[in-house]
């Protein structure tokens, strides 16, 4: 029985049985580079999710504290300057209190039970 002899484009390649050591090392290097890139991406995404969650919790707690303060009757201190709003050439001043909590700032006007006669 005669064996057919194969011709190869490269003379140094004599066998097609399995992979060579160089091919295995190159494939391991490529897989390592891809896995490191994916792990870094996952790590960054995970920390961003944690940071966003903490920010949402802080905003919720600040909003809850502000809403509880706003639910109370606020009287303006004489030291607090009134809020001034300009409408063209007319300026309106509103007495109230500025409340700041966790980076959130809210102005609560003083509640005046007396009606004003100003036009």
MDTraj code that builds the backbone (N, CA, C; nanometers):
import mdtraj as md
import numpy as np

residues = "UNK UNK UNK UNK UNK UNK UNK UNK UNK UNK UNK UNK UNK UNK UNK UNK UNK UNK UNK UNK UNK UNK UNK UNK UNK UNK UNK UNK UNK UNK UNK UNK UNK UNK UNK UNK UNK UNK UNK UNK UNK UNK UNK UNK UNK UNK UNK UNK UNK UNK UNK UNK UNK UNK UNK UNK UNK UNK UNK UNK UNK UNK UNK UNK UNK UNK UNK UNK UNK UNK UNK UNK UNK UNK UNK UNK UNK UNK UNK UNK UNK UNK UNK UNK UNK UNK UNK UNK UNK UNK UNK UNK UNK UNK UNK UNK UNK UNK UNK UNK UNK UNK UNK UNK UNK UNK UNK UNK UNK UNK UNK UNK UNK UNK UNK UNK UNK UNK UNK".split()
xyz = np.array([
    [0.0825, -0.1161, 0.0000],
    [0.0000, 0.0000, 0.0000],
    [0.0878, 0.1237, 0.0000],
    [0.0592, 0.2079, -0.0911],
    [0.1385, 0.3292, -0.1078],
    [0.0717, 0.4463, -0.0356],
    [0.1542, 0.5228, 0.0362],
    [0.1016, 0.6419, 0.1037],
    [0.1201, 0.7601, 0.0115],
    [0.0163, 0.8408, 0.0073],
    [0.0289, 0.9625, -0.0718],
    [0.1067, 1.0655, 0.0072],
    [0.1950, 1.1256, -0.0606],
    [0.2758, 1.2272, 0.0038],
    [0.2130, 1.3635, -0.0197],
    [0.1942, 1.4393, 0.0896],
    [0.1341, 1.5723, 0.0780],
    [0.2434, 1.6748, 0.0594],
    [0.2083, 1.7760, -0.0147],
    [0.3016, 1.8868, -0.0288],
    [0.2504, 2.0030, 0.0537],
    [0.3375, 2.0704, 0.1261],
    [0.3004, 2.1797, 0.2136],
    [0.3607, 2.3085, 0.1609],
    [0.2923, 2.4218, 0.1861],
    [0.3475, 2.5471, 0.1364],
    [0.4769, 2.5857, 0.2082],
    [0.4934, 2.5411, 0.3307],
    [0.6164, 2.5692, 0.4050],
    [0.6907, 2.4382, 0.4257],
    [0.8171, 2.4382, 0.3944],
    [0.8937, 2.3147, 0.4034],
    [0.9170, 2.2717, 0.5474],
    [0.9193, 2.3657, 0.6401],
    [0.9489, 2.3313, 0.7781],
    [0.8322, 2.2628, 0.8477],
    [0.7169, 2.2660, 0.7880],
    [0.5990, 2.2036, 0.8471],
    [0.5864, 2.0626, 0.7911],
    [0.6032, 1.9679, 0.8779],
    [0.6056, 1.8311, 0.8304],
    [0.4878, 1.7490, 0.8794],
    [0.4143, 1.8001, 0.9786],
    [0.3082, 1.7188, 1.0349],
    [0.1833, 1.8041, 1.0558],
    [0.0687, 1.7433, 1.0387],
    [-0.0581, 1.8124, 1.0660],
    [-0.1243, 1.7544, 1.1893],
    [-0.0526, 1.6813, 1.2690],
    [-0.1060, 1.6206, 1.3897],
    [-0.1021, 1.7217, 1.5039],
    [-0.2167, 1.7763, 1.5497],
    [-0.2239, 1.8665, 1.6646],
    [-0.1703, 2.0060, 1.6382],
    [-0.1476, 2.0778, 1.7479],
    [-0.0987, 2.2151, 1.7404],
    [0.0466, 2.2202, 1.7852],
    [0.1168, 2.3162, 1.7320],
    [0.2546, 2.3354, 1.7764],
    [0.2548, 2.4191, 1.9038],
    [0.3671, 2.4206, 1.9718],
    [0.3799, 2.4959, 2.0959],
    [0.3611, 2.6452, 2.0711],
    [0.4100, 2.6967, 1.9612],
    [0.3956, 2.8383, 1.9291],
    [0.2481, 2.8730, 1.9102],
    [0.1733, 2.7910, 1.8416],
    [0.0307, 2.8168, 1.8215],
    [-0.0453, 2.8175, 1.9533],
    [-0.0126, 2.7259, 2.0423],
    [-0.0786, 2.7206, 2.1725],
    [-0.0449, 2.8454, 2.2546],
    [0.0810, 2.8864, 2.2550],
    [0.1209, 3.0054, 2.3301],
    [0.0565, 3.1320, 2.2754],
    [0.0465, 3.1445, 2.1443],
    [-0.0182, 3.2617, 2.0840],
    [-0.1661, 3.2648, 2.1189],
    [-0.2328, 3.1503, 2.1149],
    [-0.3759, 3.1474, 2.1484],
    [-0.3982, 3.1801, 2.2962],
    [-0.3094, 3.1316, 2.3838],
    [-0.3212, 3.1649, 2.5265],
    [-0.2985, 3.3143, 2.5480],
    [-0.2030, 3.3743, 2.4781],
    [-0.1776, 3.5176, 2.4909],
    [-0.2979, 3.5991, 2.4442],
    [-0.3587, 3.5598, 2.3338],
    [-0.4770, 3.6308, 2.2827],
    [-0.5926, 3.6187, 2.3812],
    [-0.6164, 3.4989, 2.4337],
    [-0.7237, 3.4798, 2.5316],
    [-0.6978, 3.5598, 2.6594],
    [-0.5713, 3.5702, 2.7004],
    [-0.5381, 3.6493, 2.8191],
    [-0.5675, 3.7969, 2.7973],
    [-0.5306, 3.8489, 2.6826],
    [-0.5562, 3.9906, 2.6524],
    [-0.7065, 4.0191, 2.6496],
    [-0.7828, 3.9318, 2.5884],
    [-0.9283, 3.9505, 2.5807],
    [-0.9909, 3.9407, 2.7193],
    [-0.9474, 3.8422, 2.7997],
    [-1.0070, 3.8265, 2.9333],
    [-0.9720, 3.9431, 3.0253],
    [-0.8503, 3.9967, 3.0162],
    [-0.8127, 4.1128, 3.0977],
    [-0.8973, 4.2340, 3.0594],
    [-0.9171, 4.2547, 2.9294],
    [-0.9989, 4.3679, 2.8848],
    [-1.1427, 4.3543, 2.9348],
    [-1.1992, 4.2344, 2.9285],
    [-1.3364, 4.2138, 2.9753],
    [-1.3471, 4.2301, 3.1270],
    [-1.2465, 4.1818, 3.2004],
    [-1.2497, 4.1973, 3.3456],
    [-1.2393, 4.3435, 3.3869],
    [-1.1554, 4.4207, 3.3185],
    [-1.1465, 4.5633, 3.3483],
    [-1.2782, 4.6348, 3.3188],
    [-1.3423, 4.5984, 3.2098],
    [-1.4714, 4.6574, 3.1754],
    [-1.5766, 4.6226, 3.2802],
    [-1.5794, 4.4969, 3.3221],
    [-1.6746, 4.4532, 3.4242],
    [-1.6487, 4.5246, 3.5560],
    [-1.5223, 4.5354, 3.5942],
    [-1.4850, 4.6005, 3.7194],
    [-1.5290, 4.7468, 3.7201],
    [-1.5014, 4.8188, 3.6118],
    [-1.5409, 4.9596, 3.6025],
    [-1.6933, 4.9741, 3.6067],
    [-1.7632, 4.8869, 3.5374],
    [-1.9101, 4.8918, 3.5375],
    [-1.9649, 4.8647, 3.6769],
    [-1.9064, 4.7697, 3.7473],
    [-1.9527, 4.7354, 3.8811],
    [-1.9365, 4.8531, 3.9762],
    [-1.8197, 4.9187, 3.9731],
    [-1.7980, 5.0329, 4.0608],
    [-1.8885, 5.1499, 4.0245],
    [-1.9177, 5.1689, 3.8962],
    [-2.0093, 5.2749, 3.8550],
    [-2.1506, 5.2477, 3.9057],
    [-2.1924, 5.1219, 3.9026],
    [-2.3250, 5.0859, 3.9538],
    [-2.3327, 5.1112, 4.1039],
    [-2.2289, 5.0739, 4.1773],
    [-2.2256, 5.0969, 4.3221],
    [-2.2292, 5.2469, 4.3525],
    [-2.1507, 5.3244, 4.2788],
    [-2.1461, 5.4692, 4.3000],
    [-2.2821, 5.5337, 4.2704],
    [-2.3487, 5.4906, 4.1637],
    [-2.4809, 5.5440, 4.1303],
    [-2.5837, 5.5077, 4.2370],
    [-2.5745, 5.3867, 4.2886],
    [-2.6662, 5.3453, 4.3949],
    [-2.6491, 5.4281, 4.5202],
    [-2.5231, 5.4533, 4.5589],
    [-2.4971, 5.5371, 4.6769],
    [-2.5478, 5.6791, 4.6554],
    [-2.5303, 5.7305, 4.5337],
    [-2.5791, 5.8653, 4.5033],
    [-2.7312, 5.8710, 4.5127],
    [-2.7990, 5.7685, 4.4618],
    [-2.9449, 5.7650, 4.4678],
    [-2.9938, 5.7587, 4.6126],
    [-2.9252, 5.6807, 4.6957],
    [-2.9628, 5.6713, 4.8378],
    [-2.9450, 5.8060, 4.9064],
    [-2.8328, 5.8732, 4.8797],
    [-2.8093, 6.0051, 4.9408],
    [-2.9127, 6.1072, 4.8964],
    [-2.9483, 6.1053, 4.7675],
    [-3.0507, 6.1981, 4.7187],
    [-3.1849, 6.1684, 4.7843],
    [-3.2185, 6.0407, 4.7983],
    [-3.3456, 6.0033, 4.8611],
    [-3.3499, 6.0503, 5.0063],
    [-3.2408, 6.0273, 5.0800],
    [-3.2382, 6.0697, 5.2202],
    [-3.2456, 6.2214, 5.2324],
    [-3.1737, 6.2935, 5.1464],
    [-3.1798, 6.4398, 5.1487],
    [-3.3175, 6.4910, 5.1141],
    [-3.3798, 6.4291, 5.0147],
    [-3.5142, 6.4714, 4.9750],
    [-3.6143, 6.4441, 5.0871],
    [-3.5998, 6.3322, 5.1555],
    [-3.6897, 6.3003, 5.2665],
    [-3.6754, 6.4027, 5.3790],
    [-3.5509, 6.4391, 5.4123],
    [-3.5298, 6.5389, 5.5173],
    [-3.5852, 6.6747, 5.4762],
    [-3.5628, 6.7118, 5.3489],
    [-3.6154, 6.8406, 5.3019],
    [-3.7674, 6.8424, 5.3038],
    [-3.8296, 6.7342, 5.2615],
    [-3.9758, 6.7299, 5.2601],
    [-4.0318, 6.7354, 5.4015],
    [-3.9632, 6.6721, 5.4977],
    [-4.0128, 6.6793, 5.6359],
    [-3.9982, 6.8210, 5.6907],
    [-3.8902, 6.8896, 5.6529],
    [-3.8755, 7.0299, 5.6967],
    [-3.9765, 7.1193, 5.6276],
    [-4.0041, 7.0919, 5.5006],
    [-4.1010, 7.1740, 5.4280],
    [-4.2419, 7.1524, 5.4797],
    [-4.2684, 7.0343, 5.5363],
    [-4.4020, 7.0064, 5.5894],
    [-4.4264, 7.0860, 5.7174],
    [-4.3199, 7.1221, 5.7865],
    [-4.3336, 7.2030, 5.9076],
    [-4.3594, 7.3484, 5.8692],
    [-4.4127, 7.4218, 5.9648],
    [-4.4375, 7.5639, 5.9414],
    [-4.3057, 7.6390, 5.9510],
    [-4.2685, 7.7063, 5.8463],
    [-4.1409, 7.7775, 5.8429],
    [-4.1673, 7.9256, 5.8622],
    [-4.0967, 7.9811, 5.9571],
    [-4.1043, 8.1264, 5.9752],
    [-3.9669, 8.1815, 5.9446],
    [-3.9647, 8.2911, 5.8772],
    [-3.8383, 8.3513, 5.8364],
    [-3.7728, 8.4187, 5.9551],
    [-3.6444, 8.3973, 5.9680],
    [-3.5681, 8.4679, 6.0694],
    [-3.5456, 8.6100, 6.0208],
    [-3.5377, 8.7050, 6.1130],
    [-3.5105, 8.8426, 6.0696],
    [-3.3734, 8.8547, 6.0023],
    [-3.2828, 8.7619, 6.0361],
    [-3.1496, 8.7675, 5.9760],
    [-3.1484, 8.7177, 5.8324],
    [-3.2432, 8.6304, 5.7974],
    [-3.2479, 8.5754, 5.6619],
    [-3.2954, 8.6814, 5.5640],
    [-3.2202, 8.7043, 5.4575],
    [-3.2673, 8.8014, 5.3580],
    [-3.3822, 8.7417, 5.2771],
    [-3.4765, 8.8238, 5.2338],
    [-3.5866, 8.7720, 5.1524],
    [-3.5375, 8.7351, 5.0126],
    [-3.6112, 8.6466, 4.9489],
    [-3.5802, 8.6076, 4.8117],
    [-3.6327, 8.7167, 4.7193],
    [-3.5470, 8.7662, 4.6311],
    [-3.5863, 8.8722, 4.5385],
    [-3.6009, 8.8142, 4.3988],
    [-3.7146, 8.8423, 4.3365],
    [-3.7408, 8.7976, 4.1998],
    [-3.7682, 8.9212, 4.1155],
    [-3.6986, 8.9326, 4.0055],
    [-3.7170, 9.0465, 3.9163],
    [-3.8033, 9.0077, 3.7971],
    [-3.9079, 9.0861, 3.7736],
    [-3.9928, 9.0721, 3.6555],
    [-3.9810, 9.2016, 3.5759],
    [-3.8853, 9.2031, 3.4853],
    [-3.8656, 9.3257, 3.4096],
    [-3.8152, 9.4355, 3.5014],
    [-3.8951, 9.5409, 3.5182],
    [-3.8547, 9.6513, 3.6053],
    [-3.9158, 9.6404, 3.7448],
    [-3.9952, 9.5366, 3.7707],
    [-4.0595, 9.5201, 3.9003],
    [-3.9883, 9.4099, 3.9795],
    [-3.9619, 9.4371, 4.1073],
    [-3.8953, 9.3405, 4.1939],
    [-3.9908, 9.2969, 4.3030],
    [-3.9973, 9.1669, 4.3256],
    [-4.0836, 9.1105, 4.4302],
    [-3.9937, 9.0437, 4.5333],
    [-4.0183, 9.0713, 4.6602],
    [-3.9430, 9.0085, 4.7668],
    [-4.0336, 8.9120, 4.8424],
    [-3.9840, 8.7925, 4.8662],
    [-4.0609, 8.6888, 4.9342],
    [-3.9853, 8.6474, 5.0595],
    [-4.0534, 8.6560, 5.1739],
    [-3.9928, 8.6129, 5.2995],
    [-3.9989, 8.4611, 5.3056],
    [-3.8924, 8.4030, 5.3574],
    [-3.8902, 8.2578, 5.3693],
    [-3.7576, 8.2094, 5.4222],
    [-3.7355, 8.0822, 5.4054],
    [-3.6162, 8.0190, 5.4591],
    [-3.5548, 7.9301, 5.3516],
    [-3.4224, 7.9378, 5.3408],
    [-3.3510, 7.8505, 5.2482],
    [-3.3020, 7.7304, 5.3264],
    [-3.3385, 7.6117, 5.2802],
    [-3.3020, 7.4877, 5.3477],
    [-3.2078, 7.4108, 5.2551],
    [-3.0930, 7.3695, 5.3102],
    [-2.9970, 7.2920, 5.2320],
    [-2.9690, 7.1614, 5.3042],
    [-2.9771, 7.0514, 5.2308],
    [-2.9523, 6.9192, 5.2881],
    [-2.8908, 6.8297, 5.1817],
    [-2.7741, 6.7738, 5.2095],
    [-2.7043, 6.6821, 5.1180],
    [-2.6876, 6.7395, 4.9780],
    [-2.6556, 6.8650, 4.9686],
    [-2.6333, 6.9265, 4.8383],
    [-2.7606, 6.9725, 4.7681],
    [-2.8764, 6.9464, 4.8262],
    [-3.0029, 6.9914, 4.7687],
    [-3.0459, 7.1186, 4.8413],
    [-3.0856, 7.2205, 4.7661],
    [-3.1263, 7.3478, 4.8244],
    [-3.2698, 7.3780, 4.7840],
    [-3.3500, 7.4156, 4.8837],
    [-3.4916, 7.4452, 4.8606],
    [-3.5246, 7.5747, 4.9327],
    [-3.6085, 7.6575, 4.8711],
    [-3.6585, 7.7793, 4.9368],
    [-3.8031, 7.7554, 4.9752],
    [-3.8325, 7.7733, 5.1040],
    [-3.9699, 7.7589, 5.1516],
    [-4.0192, 7.8951, 5.1941],
    [-4.1202, 7.9487, 5.1260],
    [-4.1745, 8.0784, 5.1658],
    [-4.2426, 8.0689, 5.3020],
    [-4.2392, 8.1793, 5.3748],
    [-4.3073, 8.1837, 5.5038],
    [-4.4564, 8.1764, 5.4812],
    [-4.5214, 8.1042, 5.5703],
    [-4.6666, 8.0969, 5.5576],
    [-4.7286, 8.2138, 5.6328],
    [-4.7958, 8.2982, 5.5593],
    [-4.8651, 8.4144, 5.6170],
    [-5.0139, 8.3874, 5.6063],
    [-5.0773, 8.3795, 5.7212],
    [-5.2217, 8.3558, 5.7209],
    [-5.2986, 8.4827, 5.6912],
    [-5.2312, 8.5963, 5.7007],
    [-5.2981, 8.7234, 5.6774],
    [-5.2949, 8.7556, 5.5283],
    [-5.4063, 8.7832, 5.4672],
    [-5.4040, 8.8221, 5.3250],
    [-5.3446, 8.9607, 5.3088],
    [-5.2741, 8.9783, 5.2003],
    [-5.2134, 9.1097, 5.1738],
    [-5.3031, 9.1849, 5.0768],
    [-5.3015, 9.3175, 5.0906],
    [-5.3832, 9.4026, 5.0044],
    [-5.3033, 9.4576, 4.8877],
    [-5.1817, 9.4052, 4.8681],
    [-5.0994, 9.4570, 4.7591],
    [-5.1523, 9.4080, 4.6259],
    [-5.1511, 9.4959, 4.5241],
    [-5.2029, 9.4527, 4.3925],
    [-5.1051, 9.3634, 4.3213],
])
top = md.Topology()
chain = top.add_chain()
for i, resn in enumerate(residues, 1):
    res = top.add_residue(resn, chain, resSeq=i)
    for name in ("N", "CA", "C"):
        top.add_atom(name, md.element.get_by_symbol(name[0]), res)
traj = md.Trajectory(xyz[None], top)
